[in-house]
């Protein structure tokens, strides 16, 4: 029996990951600080992983530690030896380097900027230095290098976020203006939920190679499983587990012109995949008024405010099918919320096929032409893929399934 020790674990992916790596029981053990002594004294687990905020506590309670754990001062993998004593290791080191190499990250001779000074930062700092970084700078809120004087480090080649800023449920937050780091060529974020934080979305927009923390999570779990079982696991398993987890985690969001068939396609896609369906227009109307009534009584501005709330709520989900209103992409904050944890599909339909009944802003073909010209750049900016709409919804949905590899 194995498991994960931490304080808040309700959203942990570790049991799912370990079940795909090895055939053993793996459970979550959320523990408050005052119960920590009891856990270490009474647990019957043969080994366990450790996450926030107990990695230093675990380090202090181990009778013996690996060389990497000693150097980082942090333990995230513990095994109980036959005499009952605890041995601690740090598999985050291996996990981070695997993630960095997946992003093609060569630290040799580079200036590395690490956001955050917590336990994960220690491991990242050591790994970057071991890989030959010319300079490693750790930025914190109150340290010598802080966000107030971060302009001193606009020449960083590699930027790594080890903070929880932008992590679920606080999606949409950012620490830095990435465009000011004109030499940056790699952006790594240890966060994996959402799949693309604002930090990573900024990197994509600027053409900077980037990666989220899911590879690190899976790779460190593989190394932990090897320590638990004493058996070697092929590293190829990391990619397989990563792809499976990411596919299940990411929503599929449909965007496109009013009347192009997003709701119909989303409902059909939900039935075919078994994924839960969310419609942002339905979320708006859940307040008790249909959309035409909102427009008539309060105007477009109030509708857009309600729509933004609905988009933000829907975007925080995982593994869902999300249909959006035609104008959901108009606000920058909406475009971010839709992209963070989703694969976004632009459904492109001929204007003459668009439905107009009951749609306050698209009453005739001339209006549609003007709207399409204005919105097309935003649809393309937001979308990961474009699918041409067929008169037969079955064909449209088949195209969506093919392009997202479901």
C-alpha positions in Angstrom: 0.0 0.0 0.0 1.2 3.5 -0.9 -0.2 7.0 -1.0 0.2 10.7 -0.9 0.6 12.9 2.2 -0.4 16.5 2.0 -2.8 19.0 3.4 -5.3 19.6 0.6 -5.5 16.8 -1.9 -9.0 16.8 -3.3 -7.8 17.6 -6.9 -4.7 15.4 -6.9 -4.1 13.3 -10.0 -1.6 11.0 -8.2 -3.9 8.0 -7.6 -4.8 8.1 -11.3 -1.2 8.4 -12.4 0.1 5.6 -10.2 -2.7 3.3 -11.2 -1.4 3.6 -14.8 2.2 3.0 -13.8 2.0 0.1 -11.4 -0.4 -2.5 -10.0 -0.7 -1.4 -6.3 -3.1 0.4 -4.0 -2.5 4.2 -3.8 -4.6 6.5 -1.7 -4.7 10.1 -0.6 -4.0 11.0 3.0 -5.0 14.7 3.6 -3.5 15.6 6.9 -3.6 18.7 9.0 -0.3 19.9 10.7 -1.4 18.9 14.2 -2.0 15.3 12.9 1.4 15.0 11.3 3.1 13.3 14.2 0.3 10.7 14.3 0.6 10.0 10.6 4.3 9.3 10.7 4.1 7.2 13.8 1.1 5.1 12.9 1.0 4.7 9.1 1.2 1.2 7.8 2.1 2.3 4.3 5.2 0.8 2.7 5.9 4.1 1.2 4.3 7.4 0.4 4.8 10.6 -1.6 4.7 14.0 0.1 3.4 17.3 -1.3 2.7 20.8 -0.1 3.4 21.8 2.7 5.2 18.8 4.2 8.3 18.2 2.1 10.7 19.8 4.6 8.9 18.0 7.5 9.4 14.7 5.7 13.1 15.5 5.2 13.5 16.1 8.9 11.8 12.9 9.9 13.8 10.5 7.7 16.7 8.6 9.2 18.5 8.5 5.9 18.2 10.5 2.7 19.4 10.3 -0.9 22.1 12.7 -2.1 19.6 14.7 -4.1 17.3 15.0 -1.0 20.2 16.2 1.1 21.2 18.8 -1.5 17.7 20.2 -1.9 16.7 19.9 1.8 13.4 18.5 0.6 11.8 15.0 0.5 8.8 14.0 -1.6 9.2 10.2 -1.6 9.5 8.1 1.6 9.9 4.4 2.0 9.7 2.4 5.3 12.6 0.1 5.6 12.4 -3.4 7.3 13.6 -2.0 10.6 10.8 0.6 10.6 13.1 3.6 9.8 12.3 6.0 7.0 14.3 6.7 3.9 13.7 9.8 1.9 14.3 10.8 -1.7 13.5 13.7 -4.0 12.0 12.5 -7.3 11.0 16.1 -8.2 14.6 16.6 -9.4 14.3 13.8 -12.0 10.7 15.0 -12.9 11.8 18.6 -13.5 14.7 17.7 -15.7 12.5 15.3 -17.7 10.0 18.1 -18.2 12.8 20.6 -19.1 14.3 18.2 -21.7 10.8 17.7 -23.2 10.7 21.4 -23.8 14.2 21.3 -25.4 15.6 23.3 -22.5 19.4 23.6 -22.5 20.5 25.3 -19.4 24.2 25.5 -20.3 25.5 29.1 -20.2 21.9 30.5 -19.8 20.5 33.0 -17.3 17.6 31.3 -15.5 14.9 33.2 -13.7 12.9 31.2 -11.1 9.6 32.7 -9.9 9.0 31.7 -6.3 11.3 30.7 -3.4 9.4 27.7 -1.9 10.3 24.0 -1.7 9.9 23.4 -5.4 12.1 26.4 -6.2 15.0 24.8 -4.3 14.8 21.7 -6.5 14.6 23.7 -9.7 17.5 25.9 -8.7 19.7 22.9 -8.0 18.8 21.2 -11.2 19.4 24.3 -13.3 22.8 24.8 -11.7 23.7 21.2 -12.1 22.9 21.5 -15.8 25.3 24.3 -16.3 23.3 27.5 -16.0 25.4 30.6 -16.1 23.3 32.4 -13.5 20.2 31.4 -11.5 18.1 34.1 -10.0 15.2 33.4 -7.6 12.5 36.1 -7.4 10.2 36.3 -4.4 7.8 38.9 -3.1 10.2 40.3 -0.4 13.7 39.0 -1.2 16.6 40.9 -2.6 15.3 40.0 -6.1 11.6 40.7 -6.0 8.8 41.7 -8.4 9.4 45.4 -7.7 12.9 45.3 -9.2 12.4 42.4 -11.6 13.4 44.7 -14.5 17.0 43.9 -13.6 16.4 40.5 -15.1 14.6 41.2 -18.3 17.7 39.5 -20.0 16.7 36.1 -18.6 16.9 33.2 -21.2 14.7 30.8 -19.3 11.8 31.6 -17.0 10.4 29.0 -14.6 7.2 29.5 -12.5 7.3 27.5 -9.2 4.5 29.6 -7.5 0.8 28.7 -7.3 -0.1 32.0 -9.1 -2.6 31.1 -11.9 -3.4 27.7 -10.5 -7.0 26.4 -10.2 -9.3 27.8 -8.8 -7.5 31.1 -9.2 -7.3 30.9 -13.0 -6.3 33.9 -15.0 -3.7 35.4 -12.7 -0.2 36.3 -13.8 3.0 37.5 -12.0 5.0 39.1 -14.8 4.6 40.8 -18.2 6.4 38.2 -20.3 6.8 40.4 -23.3 9.3 42.6 -21.5 11.7 39.6 -21.3 12.9 40.0 -24.8 15.6 37.3 -24.6 13.4 34.6 -23.1 13.2 31.5 -25.3 11.8 28.9 -22.8 8.9 29.2 -20.3 8.3 26.4 -17.9 5.4 26.3 -15.4 5.2 23.7 -12.7 1.4 24.2 -12.6 -0.7 21.6 -14.5 -4.2 22.7 -13.7 -5.2 24.6 -15.8 -3.2 23.0 -18.6 -2.3 26.5 -19.9 -1.9 29.2 -17.3 -1.8 32.8 -18.5 2.0 32.6 -18.2 2.0 29.9 -20.8 -0.7 31.5 -23.0 1.5 34.6 -23.0 4.5 32.4 -24.0 2.5 30.9 -26.9 1.4 34.3 -28.1 5.1 35.5 -28.1 6.4 32.4 -29.9 8.3 31.2 -26.8 8.7 27.4 -26.3 6.7 26.4 -23.2 5.5 23.5 -21.2 3.3 22.9 -18.1 4.0 20.8 -15.0 2.2 17.7 -15.9 5.3 16.1 -17.4 7.1 16.8 -14.1 4.3 15.3 -12.1 4.1 12.1 -14.2 7.9 11.7 -14.4 8.5 12.1 -10.6 5.7 9.6 -10.0 7.4 7.1 -12.3 10.6 7.4 -10.3 8.7 7.2 -7.0 7.0 4.0 -8.3 10.4 2.5 -9.1 11.6 3.3 -5.5 8.4 1.8 -4.0 8.6 -1.5 -6.0 12.3 -1.8 -6.7 11.5 -2.4 -10.4 12.5 -0.5 -13.4 9.7 1.1 -15.4 10.3 2.2 -19.1 10.4 6.0 -19.4 8.2 5.6 -22.5 5.3 5.1 -20.0 5.6 8.8 -19.0 4.4 10.0 -22.4 1.6 7.5 -22.5 0.3 8.5 -19.0 0.8 12.2 -19.8 -1.2 12.0 -23.0 -4.0 10.1 -21.3 -4.2 12.5 -18.4 -4.1 15.6 -20.6 -6.8 14.3 -23.0 -9.1 13.6 -20.0 -8.4 16.9 -18.4 -8.9 19.3 -21.3 -12.3 20.6 -22.2 -13.4 20.8 -25.8 -14.8 24.3 -26.5 -16.8 25.2 -29.6 -16.7 28.8 -30.8 -18.1 30.4 -33.9 -20.7 32.7 -35.4 -24.2 32.8 -34.0 -26.4 30.1 -35.6 -23.5 28.0 -36.9 -24.6 24.9 -34.9 -22.4 25.0 -31.9 -25.1 23.9 -29.5 -26.3 21.1 -31.8 -22.7 19.9 -32.3 -21.9 20.1 -28.6 -24.9 18.0 -27.6 -24.1 15.4 -30.2 -20.4 15.4 -29.2 -21.4 15.0 -25.5 -23.5 11.9 -26.3 -20.8 10.3 -28.4 -18.0 10.9 -25.9 -19.9 10.6 -22.6 -18.5 14.0 -21.5 -20.6 16.5 -19.6 -22.1 19.3 -21.7 -22.0 22.9 -20.6 -23.5 25.8 -22.7 -22.5 29.3 -21.7 -25.8 30.8 -23.0 -27.7 28.3 -20.8 -25.6 29.4 -17.8 -26.6 33.0 -18.6 -30.3 32.1 -18.8 -30.1 30.1 -15.6 -30.6 33.5 -13.9 -34.3 33.3 -15.0 -34.4 35.4 -18.2 -33.9 34.3 -21.8 -31.2 36.2 -23.7 -33.5 38.2 -25.9 -35.2 39.5 -22.7 -31.9 40.5 -21.2 -31.0 42.4 -24.3 -34.4 44.1 -24.4 -34.5 45.0 -20.7 -30.8 45.8 -19.9 -28.9 46.0 -23.1 -25.9 44.2 -24.6 -23.5 45.4 -21.9 -25.3 43.6 -19.2 -25.5 40.5 -21.3 -21.8 40.6 -21.9 -21.1 40.9 -18.2 -23.3 37.8 -17.4 -21.6 36.0 -20.3 -18.1 36.7 -18.9 -19.2 35.2 -15.6 -20.5 32.1 -17.4 -17.4 31.7 -19.5 -15.1 32.0 -16.5 -17.1 29.3 -14.6 -17.3 27.0 -17.6 -13.6 27.4 -18.4 -12.5 26.2 -15.0 -14.1 22.8 -15.6 -12.3 19.7 -16.8 -13.1 17.1 -19.4 -16.3 18.8 -20.6 -17.9 19.8 -23.9 -18.5 23.6 -23.8 -20.7 25.4 -26.3 -20.3 29.2 -26.3 -22.3 32.2 -27.6 -21.1 33.7 -30.8 -19.7 36.8 -29.1 -18.0 35.0 -26.2 -14.6 35.7 -27.8 -15.1 39.5 -27.8 -13.5 40.2 -24.4 -9.8 39.4 -23.9 -10.5 37.8 -20.5 -13.0 35.5 -22.1 -10.5 34.3 -24.6 -8.0 33.5 -21.8 -10.7 31.7 -19.8 -11.7 29.6 -22.8 -8.1 28.6 -23.7 -6.6 27.8 -20.3 -7.9 24.3 -19.8 -9.3 23.5 -23.2 -8.8 22.6 -26.8 -10.8 25.3 -28.7 -12.5 24.5 -32.0 -13.7 27.2 -34.3 -16.7 26.0 -36.2 -16.6 27.9 -39.6 -19.9 27.9 -41.5 -21.0 29.7 -44.7 -22.8 32.8 -43.7 -25.9 32.0 -45.8 -26.4 28.8 -43.6 -26.5 30.7 -40.3 -29.7 30.7 -38.3 -31.0 34.1 -37.4 -34.3 33.5 -35.6 -34.4 34.9 -32.0 -30.9 36.3 -32.3 -30.7 40.0 -31.3 -27.5 40.9 -33.0 -27.7 38.8 -36.2 -31.0 39.6 -37.9 -30.0 39.6 -41.6 -27.2 38.7 -44.0 -25.7 42.2 -44.2 -25.4 42.3 -40.4 -23.8 38.8 -40.4 -21.2 39.8 -43.0 -20.1 42.8 -41.0 -20.1 40.7 -37.8 -18.0 37.9 -39.4 -15.4 40.4 -40.7 -15.0 41.9 -37.2 -15.0 38.6 -35.3 -13.0 36.3 -37.6 -9.6 37.5 -36.4 -10.7 36.8 -32.8 -12.0 33.3 -33.6 -8.7 32.4 -35.3 -6.7 33.9 -32.4 -8.7 31.9 -29.8 -8.9 28.6 -31.7 -6.5 25.7 -31.6 -8.2 24.1 -34.5 -10.7 25.1 -37.2 -13.5 22.7 -38.4 -15.6 23.4 -41.4 -19.3 23.0 -40.6 -21.3 20.5 -42.7 -25.1 20.6 -43.1 -25.1 17.2 -41.5 -24.2 17.6 -37.8 -22.9 14.0 -37.7 -20.2 14.9 -40.2 -19.3 18.0 -38.3 -18.9 16.1 -35.1 -16.8 13.4 -36.8 -14.4 16.1 -38.0 -14.2 17.5 -34.4 -13.4 14.1 -33.0 -10.7 13.5 -35.6 -9.0 16.8 -35.0 -8.8 16.4 -31.2 -7.9 12.7 -31.5 -10.7 11.4 -29.2 
